[in-house]
Amino acid sequence: MITSLLVANRGEIACRVFRTCRELGIATVAVHSDADADALHVREADAAVRLPGAAPSDTYLRGELIVKAAQAAGADAVHPGYGFLSENADFARSVIDAGLTWVGPPPEAIEAMASKTRAKELMGIAPLGEVGESDLPVLVKAASGGGGRGMRVVRELKALDEELAAARAEAASAFGDGEVFVEPYLEGGRHVEVQIMADAHGTVWALGTRDCSLQRRHQKVIEEAPAPGLGPGLAAELDELAVRAARATGYRGAGTVEFLVAGGRAHFLEMNTRLQVEHPVTEAVFGVDLVALQLQVAEGEPLPAERPEPRGHAVEARLYAEDPASGWAPQTGTLHRLEVPQGVRLDTGYASGDTIGVHYDAMLAKAVAHAPTRAEAVRRLAGALERTVVHGPVTNRDLLVRSLRHPEFTAGGTDTGFYDRNLPELTSRETDPYAPLAAALADAHGRSRFGGWRNLPSQDQVKRYRTEPDGTEHEARYRHTREGLAADGVRVVSASRELVVLEVAGVRRKFAVSAYGDGDRVYVGGASGGVTLTALPRFTDPSEQTAPGSLLAPMPGTVVRVAEGLTEGSPVTAGQPLLWLEAMKMEHRVTAPASGTLTALHAAPGRQVEVGALLAVVDVADADVADAVTEEKPA
């Protein structure tokens, strides 16, 4: 039996596996890069082993170091999690050859299915060879790994070579394998998958369908089980195809067979020979612990002959540190506070006070709701996310709430083009007009020595704020009176440093206020969500102004390459790619915001930049200071 388990991964999935291990009485071992030395998964493990370095290629992708770590810590089994080396057959063999238990499918099954090109060959599907105009649009896809990395939609033939190069670079960085292939891109399809679980005794379960159609950059955002609106015939067909794929490879353990459903037909995409990020929705519906079943199968135990019966509906939303309105740009910084209401499951690799860095995926957490019906599960999750407290970098929390309440989603059966059609509507900025006033009143109370006022002037006091991340400025006016604080158009019921109650048109509204640092970053939460504010000084410092035409880094990251032949003095056109940044395992193309002349270039391959760093200067007529425009080729 397994007595001590090393998880060859980090963050949320490591914490998830550790939770099951604690319930089963199995000791846990973490591995960590230098950047993750104080990460939550390290704090939760019974023991931890350092992997020197920070980049995935130096740490979590070094299979030989992970095997040595398991041996050094006395672990007798290795769980790969997802991503990194989870679908690497050579790594699985090295674990087995070291005399350790591999919690995953046989290496031969990984080889047969983990490479998408070989998996398609096994299923009788050939990738495209020479691509012509009649083949467009096409999808460039990494042969290994998942999570949307190394994927590009190509709609113009002239862009194919550039997108192939970008996909290869991204795939090599994320998975250690730069192999890519090209396949037809089907518009308007639904991404539907089937969870399988198999043992070494001939039993294969198909644990129903999941719909993962709501995606950005080919990476899933909201998932649910079962997939709505398929009909019993198509659902049964998908189950049968998934079981057939598992039996064809002698599969053992947890895996997922993915399909694109379009026109009432299922098209095989790939088989993921690992646990999926979205596995909790299947666990909720079938009442199982998939990690516990993985461990049971790895120990050679049989599964029950009959699979458990499904119950109800489950929906999962991924909370990312990113700005959907700015090209999904990843965000970094201190996560001051993360709290999710009771009634939903939260899987996370972060806790309040942790730092979100640049080296790894931007996902903070997964929130999962389960209920007897789909409508109830969706409503429960939307309500919980709306009340979730997230103080720190910009996140996609508001996008998730609006997505779950969008009529197209609530009707069921939306396709992978959901965000292409609806993103402007879903990311429109709506600042509660009373949030800046609540922040100002809380600040005024906090600055009072005794919580009251004496001999105070009656004229208006003015406090200026900027909403984040859109940069809109707001002015809050209030005054001190002998009865307390007052403002026009509202009645100040009460005000403290952490809670302000206003009466607006006869309705009392509560605002929770939290300030960090020197009080310049303020979070105001109300019944309809939260607002992030930056307190502005009364007067602007001229030294902080930036020259017109300056391109500022919109995110922290590493410059991976600069456009060929680009030098100071080069003419540039609006939308022209200038350089590429890698941040949080994704590659972001930085383009010129307008046509003009490049008068300064401060970026060079390998240079690490922080948010707001000056990358380049474009001399154009009537130029403004602008964040660099970043693009992820839209699907």
Secondary structure as the mmCIF struct_conf table of DSSP 4:
data_model
#
loop_
_struct_conf.conf_type_id
_struct_conf.id
_struct_conf.beg_label_comp_id
_struct_conf.beg_label_asym_id
_struct_conf.beg_label_seq_id
_struct_conf.end_label_comp_id
_struct_conf.end_label_asym_id
_struct_conf.end_label_seq_id
STRN STRN1 SER A 4 VAL A 7
BEND BEND1 ALA A 8 ASN A 9
HELX_RH_AL_P HELX_RH_AL_P1 GLY A 11 LEU A 24
TURN_TY1_P TURN_TY1_P1 GLY A 25 GLY A 25
STRN STRN2 ALA A 27 HIS A 32
HELX_RH_3T_P HELX_RH_3T_P1 ASP A 34 ASP A 36
TURN_TY1_P TURN_TY1_P2 ALA A 37 ASP A 38
HELX_RH_AL_P HELX_RH_AL_P2 LEU A 40 GLU A 44
BEND BEND2 ALA A 45 ASP A 46
STRN STRN3 ALA A 47 ARG A 50
BEND BEND3 PRO A 52 ALA A 55
HELX_RH_3T_P HELX_RH_3T_P2 PRO A 56 ASP A 58
TURN_TY1_P TURN_TY1_P3 THR A 59 LEU A 61
HELX_RH_AL_P HELX_RH_AL_P3 GLY A 63 ALA A 73
TURN_TY1_P TURN_TY1_P4 GLY A 74 GLY A 74
BEND BEND4 ASP A 76 ASP A 76
STRN STRN4 ALA A 77 HIS A 79
BEND BEND5 TYR A 82 GLY A 83
TURN_TY1_P TURN_TY1_P5 PHE A 84 GLU A 87
HELX_RH_AL_P HELX_RH_AL_P4 ALA A 89 ASP A 97
TURN_TY1_P TURN_TY1_P6 ALA A 98 GLY A 99
HELX_LH_PP_P HELX_LH_PP_P1 LEU A 100 LEU A 100
STRN STRN5 THR A 101 TRP A 102
BEND BEND6 GLY A 104 PRO A 105
HELX_RH_AL_P HELX_RH_AL_P5 PRO A 107 MET A 113
TURN_TY1_P TURN_TY1_P7 ALA A 114 ALA A 114
BEND BEND7 SER A 115 SER A 115
HELX_RH_AL_P HELX_RH_AL_P6 LYS A 116 LEU A 122
TURN_TY1_P TURN_TY1_P8 MET A 123 GLY A 124
HELX_LH_PP_P HELX_LH_PP_P2 ALA A 126 LEU A 128
BEND BEND8 GLU A 130 GLU A 130
HELX_RH_3T_P HELX_RH_3T_P3 GLU A 133 ASP A 135
BEND BEND9 PRO A 137 PRO A 137
STRN STRN6 VAL A 138 ALA A 142
BEND BEND10 ALA A 143 SER A 144
TURN_TY1_P TURN_TY1_P9 GLY A 147 GLY A 150
STRN STRN7 ARG A 152 VAL A 154
BEND BEND11 GLU A 156 GLU A 156
HELX_RH_3T_P HELX_RH_3T_P4 LEU A 157 ALA A 159
HELX_RH_AL_P HELX_RH_AL_P7 LEU A 160 PHE A 175
BEND BEND12 GLY A 176 GLY A 176
STRN STRN8 VAL A 180 PRO A 184
TURN_TY1_P TURN_TY1_P10 GLU A 187 GLY A 188
STRN STRN9 ARG A 190 ALA A 198
TURN_TY1_P TURN_TY1_P11 ALA A 200 HIS A 201
BEND BEND13 GLY A 202 GLY A 202
STRN STRN10 VAL A 204 ARG A 216
TURN_TY1_P TURN_TY1_P12 ARG A 217 HIS A 218
STRN STRN11 GLN A 219 ALA A 225
BEND BEND14 PRO A 226 PRO A 226
HELX_LH_PP_P HELX_LH_PP_P3 ALA A 227 ALA A 227
TURN_TY1_P TURN_TY1_P13 PRO A 228 GLY A 229
HELX_RH_AL_P HELX_RH_AL_P8 PRO A 232 ALA A 248
TURN_TY1_P TURN_TY1_P14 THR A 249 GLY A 250
STRN STRN12 GLY A 253 ALA A 262
TURN_TY1_P TURN_TY1_P15 GLY A 263 GLY A 264
STRN STRN13 ARG A 265 ASN A 272
BEND BEND15 ARG A 274 ARG A 274
TURN_TY1_P TURN_TY1_P16 VAL A 277 GLU A 278
HELX_RH_AL_P HELX_RH_AL_P9 HIS A 279 PHE A 286
TURN_TY1_P TURN_TY1_P17 GLY A 287 GLY A 287
HELX_RH_AL_P HELX_RH_AL_P10 LEU A 290 ALA A 298
TURN_TY1_P TURN_TY1_P18 GLU A 299 GLY A 300
HELX_LH_PP_P HELX_LH_PP_P4 GLU A 301 PRO A 304
BEND BEND16 ALA A 305 GLU A 306
HELX_LH_PP_P HELX_LH_PP_P5 ARG A 307 PRO A 310
BEND BEND17 GLY A 312 GLY A 312
STRN STRN14 HIS A 313 TYR A 320
BEND BEND18 ALA A 321 ALA A 321
STRN STRN15 GLU A 322 ASP A 323
HELX_RH_3T_P HELX_RH_3T_P5 PRO A 324 SER A 326
TURN_TY1_P TURN_TY1_P19 GLY A 327 TRP A 328
STRN STRN16 ALA A 329 PRO A 330
STRN STRN17 GLY A 333 THR A 334
STRN STRN18 ARG A 337 GLU A 339
TURN_TY1_P TURN_TY1_P20 GLN A 342 GLY A 343
BEND BEND19 VAL A 344 VAL A 344
STRN STRN19 ARG A 345 THR A 348
BEND BEND20 GLY A 349 GLY A 349
TURN_TY1_P TURN_TY1_P21 SER A 352 GLY A 353
STRN STRN20 THR A 355 ILE A 356
BEND BEND21 VAL A 358 TYR A 360
STRN STRN21 MET A 363 ALA A 371
BEND BEND22 PRO A 372 THR A 373
HELX_RH_AL_P HELX_RH_AL_P11 ARG A 374 GLU A 386
TURN_TY1_P TURN_TY1_P22 ARG A 387 ARG A 387
STRN STRN22 VAL A 389 HIS A 391
BEND BEND23 GLY A 392 PRO A 393
BEND BEND24 ASN A 396 ASN A 396
HELX_RH_AL_P HELX_RH_AL_P12 ARG A 397 ARG A 405
BEND BEND25 HIS A 406 HIS A 406
HELX_RH_AL_P HELX_RH_AL_P13 PRO A 407 THR A 410
TURN_TY1_P TURN_TY1_P23 ALA A 411 ALA A 411
BEND BEND26 GLY A 412 GLY A 412
TURN_TY1_P TURN_TY1_P24 THR A 416 GLY A 417
HELX_RH_AL_P HELX_RH_AL_P14 PHE A 418 LEU A 426
TURN_TY1_P TURN_TY1_P25 THR A 427 THR A 427
TURN_TY1_P TURN_TY1_P26 PRO A 433 TYR A 434
HELX_RH_AL_P HELX_RH_AL_P15 ALA A 435 ARG A 447
BEND BEND27 SER A 448 GLY A 452
BEND BEND28 ARG A 454 ASN A 455
BEND BEND29 GLN A 459 GLN A 459
HELX_LH_PP_P HELX_LH_PP_P6 ASP A 460 ASP A 460
STRN STRN23 GLN A 461 GLU A 468
TURN_TY1_P TURN_TY1_P27 PRO A 469 ASP A 470
STRN STRN24 GLU A 473 THR A 481
TURN_TY1_P TURN_TY1_P28 ARG A 482 GLU A 483
STRN STRN25 GLY A 484 ALA A 486
STRN STRN26 ALA A 487 ALA A 487
TURN_TY1_P TURN_TY1_P29 ASP A 488 GLY A 489
STRN STRN27 VAL A 490 VAL A 490
STRN STRN28 ARG A 491 ALA A 495
BEND BEND30 ARG A 497 GLU A 498
STRN STRN29 LEU A 499 VAL A 504
TURN_TY1_P TURN_TY1_P30 ALA A 505 GLY A 506
STRN STRN30 VAL A 507 TYR A 516
TURN_TY1_P TURN_TY1_P31 GLY A 517 ASP A 520
STRN STRN31 ARG A 521 GLY A 526
TURN_TY1_P TURN_TY1_P32 ALA A 527 SER A 528
STRN STRN32 GLY A 529 ALA A 535
BEND BEND31 ARG A 538 PHE A 539
HELX_RH_3T_P HELX_RH_3T_P6 PRO A 542 GLU A 544
TURN_TY1_P TURN_TY1_P33 PRO A 548 GLY A 549
STRN STRN33 SER A 550 LEU A 552
BEND BEND32 PRO A 554 MET A 555
STRN STRN34 GLY A 557 VAL A 562
TURN_TY1_P TURN_TY1_P34 GLU A 564 GLY A 565
TURN_TY1_P TURN_TY1_P35 GLU A 568 GLY A 569
STRN STRN35 PRO A 571 VAL A 572
TURN_TY1_P TURN_TY1_P36 ALA A 574 GLY A 575
STRN STRN36 PRO A 577 ALA A 583
TURN_TY1_P TURN_TY1_P37 MET A 584 LYS A 585
STRN STRN37 MET A 586 THR A 591
BEND BEND33 PRO A 593 SER A 595
STRN STRN38 GLY A 596 LEU A 601
TURN_TY1_P TURN_TY1_P38 PRO A 605 GLY A 606
STRN STRN39 GLN A 608 VAL A 609
TURN_TY1_P TURN_TY1_P39 VAL A 611 GLY A 612
STRN STRN40 LEU A 614 ASP A 619
TURN_TY1_P TURN_TY1_P40 ALA A 621 ASP A 622
STRN STRN41 ALA A 626 ASP A 627
HELX_LH_PP_P HELX_LH_PP_P7 ALA A 628 ALA A 628
STRN STRN42 VAL A 629 GLU A 631
#
